[in-house]
């Protein structure tokens, strides 16, 4: 699986373990999503716009190219390392 797209799913509260080969994760509008599991190293894009219950994110993969979390209430803004 290369891409997982779940949008406007009000019943989604948690995600199961994600496939290690995932490269795009789009979760926009999942207003009850409270947690995201460890992100795969292969992930290049993460969008969790309007996931208003999401407070924390796991460590970011080293090569994440695109990140959007507009309308989230994250306690700490993530730092994307480009080493």
C-alpha positions, 0 to 999 in steps of 0.5 A: 500500500502506497497511500492511505486516505481517510477523510471526514471520518468522525468515528475514527479515534485511533489508527492501527499499526501502519504498513511499513511501505506507506508513503502518503497518509492523509487523515484530514477532517477526522475530528475525533482522531486522538492518536497516530501510531509510529510512522513508517520510515518510508512516509513522505507526506502526512496531512492531518488537517482539522484533526482537532483532538490530535495533541501529539505526533510520533517521531517524524520519518527522516525524509518527510517532504510534506506535512500539514496539520492546519486546525490541529491543537498540537501541544508541540510543533514537530521538527522535521530533521533534514540530516 
